[in-house]
Amino acid sequence: MADFTVTPWEVSGAVDYSKLIKQFGTSRIDAQLKECISRAVKGHHHMLNRDFFFSHRDLDLILKDHETGKGFFLYTGRGPSKGMHIGHLVPLLFTKWLQKKFGVNLYIEITDDEKFLFRREYDWKEVQKNADDNIAEIAALGFDPERTFIFKDSEYVKNVYPLLLKTARKITGSTVKSVFGFDDSTNIGMNFYPAYQVVPSFFEKKRCLIPCAIDQDPYWRIQRDIAEGLGYYKTAAVHCKFFPPLQGISGKMSSSAGSETAILLTDDEKTVKNKINKYAFSGGRASVEEHRKLGGDPAIDVPYQWLSILFEPDDDALKKIHEDYRSGKLLSGELKLMLIERLNLFLKEHRECKAKAGKDIQKMMYSGKLAKEMWERTYE
């Protein structure tokens, strides 16, 4: 029995990713597959090289479809919350890289329906306010506005409803109970919702690639069971690990678990500095003298982990940080300061992009090339 829990709505315990691969029946991204990706895009991404994206379903088939000219498309999503944090951006930034390198269409589902059904403390008006703010945060990342379609489930359902019904008819109640752990107390909206999350994987008659955190994989197991019966490809997926919370405790970063566990995209410079200095778990020693003598432990140090995942893409530079910290040359306070400076620069640039994102939001939701095609589309 695993001593951790990973579902689309709960992540707790010390996650063993090797066990999770076996439990979910996915495949590890090995050195050969990484090399195939590097050849295809004539480059690499540090999140792949450092095994932060570690697991997949049929990523090899995606590469074959690309090489043979069949092509593929991308799909990811966001359950709107009151405030997005740094961890929420990780799969989105990787998705942006994939779109740019492969030149493919991207569909981003904003699951306002799921958030309303699952989070009873949210009323509908609040969900919509959160969704609009989250869309602006996503648009600020710089996706191709002509090849990206961002849609709220509640708005696009009028277009997609026939396909949604065909999908729902293929999924039994026993399946969603088995996959998601639903029981007789689960509201019927939640029982129906997984069908909608499957639908965007059918937006094109090509194979779909879904970059996401590993906790979202249960949806794609359902998709892969029913896709071919509906005349579509089984979806592919590439999974990332969980972005660690500030305290370095088990689970994943969560804004709902308390603001001290996360860096929110709205945090100002002073707040970022205070949070990192006060809450970021350190792998350093109890005193400067002891640290200089014995060195720190990068494996458990949250500032180092965050630099590795997001804020230091250069392998040589990261190696030097690792060596200096391990040897005691680099102190914990100095490592935290390094992270604070990079975090604040990143957030400053992101807020500037968000403030200018209005035109791109309009394009990605309604007026861009792909968005217009999607609003004109009907499903038989």
Backbone hydrogen bonds, N-H to C=O, Kabsch-Sander energy under -0.5 kcal/mol:
donor,donor_aa,acceptor,acceptor_aa,energy
5,T,12,S,-2.5
7,T,10,E,-2.8
12,S,5,T,-2.3
15,V,13,G,-1.0
17,Y,15,V,-0.8
20,L,16,D,-2.2
21,I,17,Y,-1.9
22,K,18,S,-1.5
23,Q,19,K,-2.9
24,F,20,L,-2.8
25,G,21,I,-1.3
26,T,21,I,-1.7
27,S,56,H,-2.4
29,I,54,F,-2.8
30,D,28,R,-1.0
34,K,30,D,-2.2
35,E,31,A,-2.1
36,C,32,Q,-1.8
37,I,33,L,-2.2
38,S,34,K,-2.4
39,R,35,E,-2.2
40,A,36,C,-2.0
41,V,37,I,-2.1
42,K,38,S,-1.2
43,G,38,S,-1.5
48,L,45,H,-1.1
49,N,45,H,-2.2
50,R,46,H,-2.2
51,D,48,L,-1.7
52,F,47,M,-1.9
53,F,47,M,-2.1
54,F,52,F,-0.8
54,F,239,H,-1.6
55,S,239,H,-1.3
56,H,27,S,-2.5
57,R,237,A,-2.6
62,I,58,D,-1.5
63,L,59,L,-1.9
64,K,60,D,-1.7
65,D,61,L,-2.5
66,H,62,I,-2.1
67,E,63,L,-2.5
68,T,64,K,-2.3
69,G,66,H,-0.9
70,K,65,D,-1.4
71,G,65,D,-2.0
73,F,207,R,-1.8
74,L,105,N,-2.8
75,Y,209,L,-1.9
76,T,107,Y,-2.4
78,R,109,E,-2.6
86,I,263,I,-2.3
88,H,85,H,-1.1
89,L,85,H,-0.7
89,L,86,I,-1.2
90,V,86,I,-0.6
90,V,87,G,-0.8
92,L,88,H,-0.6
93,L,89,L,-3.0
94,F,90,V,-1.9
95,T,91,P,-2.1
96,K,92,L,-2.3
97,W,93,L,-1.8
98,L,94,F,-2.2
99,Q,95,T,-2.7
100,K,96,K,-2.3
101,K,97,W,-2.6
102,F,98,L,-2.5
103,G,99,Q,-2.0
104,V,99,Q,-0.7
106,L,147,R,-2.5
107,Y,74,L,-2.0
108,I,149,F,-2.8
109,E,76,T,-2.2
109,E,107,Y,-0.6
110,I,151,F,-3.0
111,T,78,R,-1.7
111,T,109,E,-0.7
112,D,110,I,-2.0
115,K,111,T,-2.0
116,F,112,D,-1.8
117,L,113,D,-2.3
118,F,114,E,-2.6
119,R,115,K,-2.4
120,R,118,F,-1.0
122,Y,119,R,-1.8
127,V,123,D,-2.2
128,Q,124,W,-2.1
129,K,125,K,-2.0
130,N,126,E,-2.6
131,A,127,V,-2.5
132,D,128,Q,-2.3
133,D,129,K,-1.9
134,N,130,N,-2.7
135,I,131,A,-2.4
136,A,132,D,-1.6
137,E,133,D,-1.9
138,I,134,N,-2.3
139,A,135,I,-2.8
140,A,136,A,-1.6
141,L,138,I,-1.6
142,G,139,A,-1.5
147,R,144,D,-1.0
149,F,106,L,-2.5
150,I,148,T,-0.5
150,I,364,M,-2.5
151,F,108,I,-2.3
151,F,149,F,-0.5
153,D,110,I,-2.3
155,E,152,K,-1.0
156,Y,152,K,-2.5
157,V,153,D,-1.4
158,K,155,E,-0.8
159,N,156,Y,-1.4
160,V,156,Y,-2.0
161,Y,157,V,-1.5
163,L,160,V,-0.5
164,L,160,V,-2.5
165,L,161,Y,-2.4
166,K,162,P,-2.0
167,T,163,L,-2.2
168,A,164,L,-2.8
169,R,165,L,-2.3
170,K,166,K,-0.5
170,K,167,T,-1.3
171,I,168,A,-1.3
172,T,170,K,-0.5
176,V,172,T,-1.7
177,K,173,G,-2.0
178,S,174,S,-2.2
179,V,175,T,-2.8
180,F,176,V,-2.3
181,G,177,K,-1.4
182,F,176,V,-0.8
186,T,183,D,-1.8
190,M,187,N,-0.8
191,N,187,N,-1.3
192,F,188,I,-1.5
193,Y,189,G,-2.3
195,A,192,F,-1.6
196,Y,192,F,-0.6
196,Y,193,Y,-1.5
197,Q,193,Y,-1.5
198,V,194,P,-1.3
199,V,195,A,-1.3
201,S,198,V,-1.7
202,F,199,V,-2.8
203,F,200,P,-1.6
206,K,204,E,-1.0
207,R,71,G,-0.6
209,L,73,F,-2.9
210,I,236,A,-1.7
212,C,210,I,-0.5
212,C,238,V,-2.2
214,I,240,C,-1.9
216,Q,213,A,-2.0
217,D,214,I,-1.5
219,Y,216,Q,-1.2
220,W,216,Q,-0.6
220,W,217,D,-1.0
221,R,217,D,-1.4
222,I,218,P,-1.4
223,Q,219,Y,-2.1
224,R,220,W,-2.3
225,D,221,R,-1.0
225,D,222,I,-0.7
226,I,222,I,-1.2
226,I,223,Q,-0.5
227,A,223,Q,-2.3
230,L,226,I,-0.9
230,L,227,A,-1.3
231,G,228,E,-1.1
232,Y,227,A,-2.3
236,A,208,C,-3.5
237,A,57,R,-1.9
238,V,210,I,-2.3
239,H,55,S,-2.9
240,C,212,C,-2.0
241,K,52,F,-2.1
246,L,261,T,-2.3
248,G,245,P,-1.6
251,G,13,G,-1.1
253,M,243,F,-2.3
257,A,254,S,-0.5
258,G,255,S,-1.0
261,T,258,G,-2.1
262,A,259,S,-0.9
264,L,262,A,-0.7
265,L,84,M,-2.6
267,D,264,L,-1.5
272,V,268,D,-2.5
273,K,269,E,-2.4
274,N,270,K,-2.5
275,K,271,T,-2.7
276,I,272,V,-2.6
277,N,273,K,-2.4
278,K,274,N,-2.4
279,Y,275,K,-3.0
280,A,275,K,-0.9
280,A,276,I,-1.1
281,F,246,L,-3.1
291,H,287,S,-2.4
292,R,288,V,-2.8
293,K,289,E,-1.7
294,L,290,E,-3.2
295,G,291,H,-2.4
296,G,325,Y,-2.9
297,D,283,G,-1.9
300,I,297,D,-1.3
301,D,297,D,-0.7
302,V,281,F,-2.3
302,V,300,I,-0.6
305,Q,301,D,-2.4
306,W,302,V,-2.8
307,L,303,P,-2.1
308,S,304,Y,-2.6
309,I,305,Q,-2.3
310,L,306,W,-2.7
311,F,306,W,-1.4
312,E,307,L,-2.0
315,D,313,P,-0.6
318,L,314,D,-2.3
319,K,315,D,-2.4
320,K,316,D,-1.9
321,I,317,A,-2.0
322,H,318,L,-2.6
323,E,319,K,-2.6
324,D,320,K,-2.9
325,Y,321,I,-2.3
326,R,322,H,-2.6
327,S,323,E,-2.1
328,G,324,D,-0.8
329,K,324,D,-1.1
330,L,324,D,-2.3
331,L,329,K,-0.5
335,L,331,L,-2.1
336,K,332,S,-2.5
337,L,333,G,-2.1
338,M,334,E,-2.0
339,L,335,L,-2.0
340,I,336,K,-2.8
341,E,337,L,-2.4
342,R,338,M,-1.8
343,L,339,L,-3.0
344,N,340,I,-2.5
345,L,341,E,-1.8
346,F,342,R,-2.5
347,L,343,L,-2.8
348,K,344,N,-2.2
349,E,345,L,-2.3
350,H,346,F,-2.4
351,R,347,L,-2.6
352,E,348,K,-1.9
353,C,349,E,-2.0
354,K,350,H,-2.5
355,A,351,R,-2.1
356,K,352,E,-0.8
356,K,353,C,-0.5
357,A,354,K,-1.4
361,I,357,A,-2.6
362,Q,358,G,-2.0
363,K,359,K,-2.1
364,M,360,D,-3.0
365,M,361,I,-1.8
366,Y,362,Q,-2.6
367,S,362,Q,-2.2
368,G,363,K,-2.4
370,L,146,E,-1.6
372,K,368,G,-2.9
373,E,369,K,-1.7
374,M,370,L,-2.2
375,W,371,A,-2.1
376,E,372,K,-1.5
377,R,373,E,-0.6
377,R,374,M,-0.5
380,E,378,T,-0.5
